[in-house]
């Protein structure tokens, strides 16, 4: 009976058949040919395992194969151990997993289709036609025995009892219809009380299947009996084969005896020598391995010794070397099974020790007395620590140093304050407990000395930090340089290996051509350099002495990997310490570059820390308005000290910190506001008390003006004695011109110079000072206009009237300020950055305002005389006497005007003013003559008017400075029509 998992039969063709060819890769599916065991000993090639002492021909004779497996399907189905036949015997026998499953097609069998039989059908069709024709012509003879025919008929009758379904070529139990036909499950029903009937049906079915099986077996036996002669012939052939094998075995035995004798005489001695040499080499390897184990055994004590002397790098190198040896050369050694984990724990302990050691070093380095030099403390120790931290990838050690810098900066200020306060007896530390309150009790000189001391300590502190960070930076750069050189060497090595491979291919071709054993040639070529390297690195020789077990520095105790790993390169730090860079630094170039940048940023951070602490110190002192109350010289001194410290830190660290500069700018702005408010208030008080009379000019103001003319815009130093002997002058001489001024203007010039000098002393306030000075000049212009032109001085000062002299004096003071505005502008322009030149437009606006004010004063003077002419000439009558009283009064007022302004205004301005006054006079006179109908007709009235005009002209030209004045009085006459 076929199995339930059987598949349809597939014809198997020979190598000559073309029906089952498949285009596949033969190397994938063809099983490699296995050679027979070699009965001859192999040629010795140095491998002891390949030597065969007693080869046997029948070694694998009794090995079990798949052909020994025999399965009797009826016995499997008729299991006598079962008490009764179960209806579900498949499930009981083969397990609950016996279900219908899809058979996966084999990858090794071709998929057969009708196209594969096309060629065969074409070839056989002609033969089939011939065969059919022969059958019709020559019918088969009845040569069979009647007994055989009867037996055959009986067998056929018996076989007909077997259902035809079992005889189908496509019989398969995995088909549900076939399975239901063979096992009619409808006869079985386990429900209710029909158990006995079901059991009987099951037994009946089992007996029927057994009967079918017996019929098939009887027919099979009958067919075998018909072919008994073939079986007997096969048995006879088997006996003959056994005789041949016996003779062959005897021949082989004789051959073996002869080969054994030859082996004993010619080969046994040589093989013994080879075995001894191999044994000796193995002993040497064992000896070296034991020495290596002894060295590794001393790792932990040696690491402890190195850690006791803070040799962290050496300890880490030793641990790394030992771990590599354990993984490569001592792997599987039972006694060292726990050493690897112990070394890992020891490595973690070293990490913690290095972090603690670096923290201790940072504290001791930064907190040592600042009076010492700026040399690095224990440079060798620092280099060792940094190398160990880099080796373990502990890149956060800079954070420890940064935190220590912050603490140290705080302690520097605190210690300086304590030292300064302890030196001052006026401060009672028992009453004033807080250190900040004690510091606020210092006056400016004491506090300034304290600030200077803090800045000097910070400078030394930054120099010390820079020296330490330079050492760390040089170590990082050394490792980075070594990484780059190692990468270059690896590239060169790869190129050499590629060239070596090319030459090796050529050598292989030559060896094949010469007929040598290629494996032996390779083994000889590789063995020679290996022996040389081993001898050079380990110094192993037959006469070498065993190395000491407590030493790890001898060359024979290091492995190939460790010796190559310990190759180092040396470089030097700025301090002169040689740096040994090991090749096992596993940091990438990106990490090292980032670390180098972080070191530079840490130096910048150190500068920022010092500036931040200095700012807090300043702010704690400025809480009570102390800094705002400083005078100009004190603030300038403080500003210069802070600017010097900022420049020093920038020179040390390479970058300007902005916090202290911002605090200085903030205080400078407050100082500028107070400075401006004080001077503006002072100017306001001066103007409120100014009576607008000409003031004497002290010699110091003349010197001040002279220094400005020489190009020096600054307050001159006071000269004792020399100033007291010189008398004040009536006017101020500026570049050859005389200026009659009031006292307020003299002080205003001094105030302006104070603004300019403050800009020189504090360049950062230039823009603020320019804005404030512009405001001050505008204030003076507007306030003086209110007091003089607006007659505000009548109420403020109590003047009775605003005279022409007051107006002229005010105009001359404004002209003096206008003269110095270009000088002030050039001074600020030289100190402003180009992008802020637009602020200089304030001076252009101020100049325009001052000129407008001066023009208004001139117009006011002309208006005064115009009103006088209008009043006097409106009453003029052309009659005797000559000159008339009107013209006498006009000439008198003109003389007073001239007397009031001539000493105040320059001659050119006086002439221009009187020309304008004369134009007003002619206008009013012409108007009056027209009203009186007096014309130039040569009559008596014409003569009287001509006499009065001549009197006016003569008196006016007789005044000082007006002699050459062209009055042109002919324009007063109207021609008669």
Beta strands, then each sheet from edge to edge (+ up, - down):
strand 1: 568-572
strand 2: 578-582
strand 3: 732-734
strand 4: 737-739
sheet 1: 1+ 2-
sheet 2: 3+ 4-
end
